[in-house]
Amino acid sequence: MTQEKPKVMVAMSGGVDSSVTAYLLKQQNYDIVGVTMKLFDNGDIDVPREKACCSLDDVEDAKSVCAVLGCAHYVLNLTAAFESEVMRRFAESYIQGLTPNPCIDCNRYMKFDRLMQKAKALGIERLATGHYARIVRQGDRFLLKKAVDPKKDQSYVLYALTPERLSHTLFPLGNLTKPEVRAIAEEQGFGNAKKHDSQDICFVPNGDYAHFIERYTGKTCPEGDFVDLEGRRLGTHKGIIRYTVGQRRGLGLALPASMYVVEKDVQNNRVVLGFNEDLYTKDVYVRDVILSACERLENPERLCAKIRYNQVEQPATVVQTDDSHLHIVFDEPQRAVTKGQAAVLYDGDTVIGGGVIE
């Protein structure tokens, strides 16, 4: 009697990573179902094809790869969920003076929530994506680990995956480098082998967050005051959403020395400027904590943490102050700690968990 192949749903954006993911799983004798999420229409948000991912423009690329592999391909319309769970969260957070990472929300609420629910409804127990990360089972717990390729590691944006979700997830690219992935795609004749990597936030054209937020919300953010740390007025800003902590260029001020955005005072519509040394702090407070490698940090722990995607994690002492909050004390002061970004904890190459900087 022929043994039934294990089934896996593969999230396919039309890019080279998800295409090679599907190919590798087929080689491992999985029964593959390719699914592309329709998250928005490019024209609706002024996004050209070359700057977007997970959009209708990429459906044909995903479909063609599935045709080569001989597997089914479906398009799942998630535009309403993406609007409420990702785009709206992003816009509302920015207006509140935060700097969120919508890729984390997309992974958490779309790929590993909506897609996983759809897979289970179809009787498919596993979901695979083209993320560069690894999953390792240790006893009864599934751990998230960094990818072998440090240049492509995406464990930071996956910190919110719980052990239960990890137990149903596959990351076939975790042990590969990007050049190796492209080489596999070329060997298989995939038309997207040399396709660009998606850049910026998929629904924000050219990284112009302010334009997107004003267009999306229908609101114009008013001008206000630039002030120094003592509250002295330095000039007029063009709307608080146009500035980020650590920013020096584009302030439009004639100052005797270089000054940087150190705080956004939303309540008083002020952008606070200081000098480079004013951007550094050792203490970072984190809310909405999700721990994947353990249930709780019972004692102060010596770990490493990173406070932005492209940062190398830094040594720190971490204290869990309650079920949903952490206090991170870095050994060395960190520059431009930004409210709304994620702080992710590591023990070696293992993700311990993370949360949102407050």
C-alpha positions in Angstrom: 0.0 0.0 0.0 1.4 3.4 -1.0 2.0 5.7 1.9 0.2 9.1 1.6 2.6 12.0 1.2 2.6 14.6 4.0 0.8 17.8 2.9 2.2 21.3 3.3 0.8 24.7 2.3 3.5 27.0 0.9 3.1 30.8 1.1 4.2 31.9 -2.4 4.8 35.6 -3.0 6.1 35.1 -6.5 9.7 35.7 -5.4 12.6 33.4 -5.7 12.7 32.5 -2.0 9.2 31.0 -1.7 9.6 29.4 -5.1 12.8 27.5 -4.0 11.0 26.7 -0.8 8.3 24.9 -2.7 10.9 23.1 -4.9 12.8 21.8 -1.9 9.7 20.5 -0.2 8.7 18.7 -3.3 12.1 17.1 -3.4 11.5 16.0 0.2 8.3 14.2 -1.0 5.8 16.6 0.4 2.4 17.1 -1.3 2.5 20.8 -2.0 -0.3 23.4 -2.2 0.9 26.8 -3.2 -1.0 29.8 -1.9 -0.5 33.5 -2.8 -2.1 36.1 -0.5 -3.8 39.0 -2.3 -3.1 41.8 0.2 -3.9 44.8 -1.9 -4.1 46.1 -5.5 -1.0 48.0 -6.4 -2.9 50.8 -8.1 -4.9 51.4 -5.0 -1.9 52.5 -3.0 0.4 53.9 -5.8 2.9 51.0 -5.6 4.7 50.1 -8.9 5.4 46.5 -9.5 9.2 46.7 -8.9 8.6 48.0 -5.4 5.9 45.6 -4.2 5.6 42.1 -2.9 2.7 39.8 -2.2 0.5 41.7 -4.7 -1.6 40.7 -7.7 1.4 41.5 -10.0 3.3 38.6 -8.5 0.5 36.0 -8.8 1.5 34.9 -12.3 5.1 34.3 -11.2 3.9 32.1 -8.3 1.5 30.3 -10.6 4.2 29.6 -13.2 6.5 28.0 -10.6 3.7 25.8 -9.4 3.0 24.7 -13.0 6.7 23.7 -13.3 6.5 21.8 -10.0 3.1 20.2 -10.9 1.3 21.4 -7.8 -1.9 23.3 -7.2 -1.9 27.0 -6.8 -4.5 29.2 -5.2 -5.0 32.9 -4.5 -6.4 33.8 -1.1 -8.0 37.2 -0.8 -6.9 38.7 2.5 -7.2 42.4 1.6 -9.7 43.2 4.4 -7.6 41.5 7.0 -4.4 43.0 5.8 -6.0 46.5 5.9 -7.2 46.1 9.5 -4.3 44.1 10.9 -1.3 45.6 9.2 -2.0 48.9 7.3 -4.3 50.4 9.9 -2.1 49.4 12.8 0.9 51.0 11.0 -0.9 54.3 10.3 -2.4 54.6 13.7 0.9 53.8 15.4 2.8 56.4 13.4 0.2 59.1 14.2 0.8 58.2 17.9 4.5 59.0 17.5 5.6 55.3 17.3 7.7 53.7 14.6 6.2 50.2 14.0 7.6 47.4 11.9 4.6 46.2 9.8 6.5 43.1 8.6 6.2 41.7 12.1 2.5 42.2 12.1 2.2 40.7 8.6 4.0 37.6 9.7 2.1 37.3 13.0 -1.5 38.1 11.8 -1.4 37.1 8.1 1.1 34.4 7.3 1.1 32.5 10.6 -2.5 33.2 11.6 -4.8 33.6 8.6 -2.8 31.3 6.3 -2.3 28.7 9.1 -6.1 28.8 9.8 -6.8 28.2 6.1 -4.3 25.3 5.9 -5.9 23.6 8.9 -9.4 24.1 7.5 -8.2 22.2 4.4 -6.7 19.4 6.5 -3.1 20.6 6.0 -1.1 20.6 9.2 2.0 22.4 8.0 2.7 25.8 6.6 6.0 26.7 4.9 7.5 30.1 4.0 10.6 31.4 2.3 11.9 33.0 5.5 15.6 32.7 6.4 15.4 31.1 9.8 15.5 27.7 11.4 13.2 25.7 13.7 14.7 23.1 16.0 12.9 20.7 18.3 14.3 20.5 21.9 12.3 18.0 23.9 8.7 19.0 23.7 9.4 22.6 22.7 10.1 24.0 19.2 12.7 26.7 19.1 13.2 29.5 16.6 16.8 30.0 15.6 18.8 32.3 13.4 19.5 31.4 9.8 22.9 30.1 8.7 23.3 33.1 6.5 23.7 36.1 8.8 23.1 38.6 6.0 19.7 37.2 5.3 18.6 36.1 8.8 14.9 37.0 9.5 14.5 35.6 13.0 14.0 39.2 14.3 10.7 39.6 12.4 9.5 36.2 13.4 9.9 36.5 17.2 6.2 36.5 17.8 5.8 32.9 16.6 4.8 30.7 19.6 6.1 27.2 20.1 2.7 25.8 18.9 2.9 27.8 15.7 6.5 26.8 15.2 5.5 23.1 15.5 3.4 23.5 12.4 5.9 25.6 10.4 8.7 24.8 8.0 11.6 27.1 7.0 13.5 25.1 4.3 15.9 28.0 3.5 17.3 28.3 7.0 20.4 26.4 6.1 21.1 28.1 2.8 22.6 31.3 1.6 20.9 33.7 -0.9 23.4 32.8 -3.7 22.6 29.1 -3.2 18.9 29.8 -3.4 19.3 31.7 -6.6 21.4 29.0 -8.1 18.8 26.4 -7.3 16.1 28.6 -9.0 18.3 29.0 -12.1 19.0 25.2 -12.3 15.2 24.6 -12.2 14.5 27.2 -14.9 12.4 29.4 -12.7 11.6 32.7 -14.4 12.0 34.6 -11.2 15.6 33.3 -10.4 17.0 36.8 -10.8 14.0 38.7 -9.4 14.8 41.6 -7.1 14.2 41.3 -3.3 11.3 43.3 -2.1 12.3 46.6 -0.6 10.9 48.9 2.0 7.4 48.2 3.3 5.3 46.6 0.5 2.4 49.0 0.7 4.4 52.2 1.1 5.8 53.6 -2.2 9.5 54.6 -2.0 9.5 54.6 1.7 7.4 57.8 1.9 5.5 56.9 5.1 4.0 60.4 5.5 2.4 60.4 2.1 0.9 56.9 2.6 -0.5 57.8 6.1 -2.1 61.1 5.0 -3.5 59.4 1.9 -4.7 56.4 3.9 -6.3 58.3 6.8 -7.4 61.4 4.9 -5.8 63.5 7.5 -3.0 66.1 7.2 -0.6 66.2 10.1 -0.2 69.9 11.1 3.0 71.8 11.5 4.4 72.4 14.9 7.5 73.4 16.8 11.0 72.1 16.9 12.3 72.5 20.4 15.5 71.6 22.2 15.7 69.5 25.4 15.1 72.6 27.5 11.9 73.4 25.5 13.4 76.4 23.6 11.8 76.8 20.2 14.2 76.2 17.2 11.8 76.4 14.3 8.8 74.8 12.6 8.4 71.2 11.6 6.2 70.0 8.7 4.2 67.4 10.6 5.3 65.0 13.3 4.9 61.8 11.1 7.7 63.1 8.9 10.4 62.5 11.5 12.0 59.6 13.2 14.3 59.3 16.2 17.9 59.7 15.2 17.1 61.7 12.1 19.6 64.6 11.3 19.0 65.3 7.6 15.9 67.0 6.2 15.0 69.0 9.2 15.1 72.3 7.2 16.8 74.2 10.0 19.9 76.4 10.0 21.6 75.3 13.2 25.1 76.2 14.6 25.8 72.5 15.2 24.3 69.2 14.0 21.2 68.2 15.9 19.1 65.1 15.8 15.5 64.0 16.6 15.6 62.6 20.1 11.8 62.5 20.9 8.4 63.1 19.3 6.1 64.8 21.7 2.7 64.0 20.1 0.6 65.5 22.8 2.1 68.9 22.2 2.9 68.3 18.5 6.6 69.0 19.1 9.7 67.4 17.7 12.5 67.5 20.3 16.0 67.9 19.0 19.3 67.2 20.8 22.9 66.3 20.1 24.3 62.9 19.2 25.2 62.0 22.8 21.6 62.6 23.8 20.5 59.6 21.6 22.2 57.0 23.8 20.6 55.0 26.6 21.2 51.7 28.4 17.7 51.2 29.6 14.9 49.9 27.3 11.4 49.0 28.4 9.4 46.5 26.5 5.6 45.7 26.4 3.4 43.0 24.8 6.1 40.4 25.5 6.0 37.0 23.7 8.5 34.4 24.9 8.9 31.3 22.7 11.9 29.5 24.3 10.6 29.5 27.8 7.4 30.3 29.8 9.0 33.2 31.8 12.3 34.7 32.8 12.2 33.9 36.5 15.5 35.7 37.3 17.6 38.4 35.7 19.1 36.8 32.6 22.3 37.5 30.7 21.1 37.6 27.0 21.7 39.5 23.9 19.1 41.8 22.4 18.6 43.8 19.2 16.4 46.8 18.9 16.2 47.1 15.1 16.2 44.6 12.2 19.7 45.4 10.8 21.5 45.7 14.2 23.9 43.1 15.6 22.4 41.9 18.9 24.1 43.4 22.0 24.8 41.9 25.4 22.4 42.9 28.2 20.8 41.9 31.5 17.0 41.3 31.0 14.4 41.3 33.8 10.8 40.3 33.3 8.8 42.7 35.4 5.4 41.1 34.8 3.7 38.8 32.4 3.8 41.3 29.5 6.8 43.6 30.3 10.6 43.4 30.2 13.3 45.8 31.4 16.5 45.5 29.3 19.7 47.0 30.6 22.4 47.0 27.9 26.1 46.7 28.8 26.8 49.6 26.5 24.4 52.5 25.7 22.4 52.0 22.5 21.8 54.7 20.0 18.3 55.9 18.9 16.1 53.5 20.8 12.8 54.0 19.0 9.3 53.5 20.5 7.2 51.1 18.5 10.1 49.0 17.2 10.7 45.5 18.4 13.3 44.4 20.9 14.2 40.7 20.3 16.2 38.6 22.8 18.7 35.9 21.8 20.7 33.3 23.6 23.4 32.5 21.1 21.4 31.7 17.9 18.2 30.9 19.7 15.4 33.5 19.9 14.1 33.7 23.4 11.3 36.1 22.6 10.6 39.8 22.3 8.2 42.7 22.4 7.5 46.3 21.5 9.7 49.1 22.8 7.7 51.6 24.9 
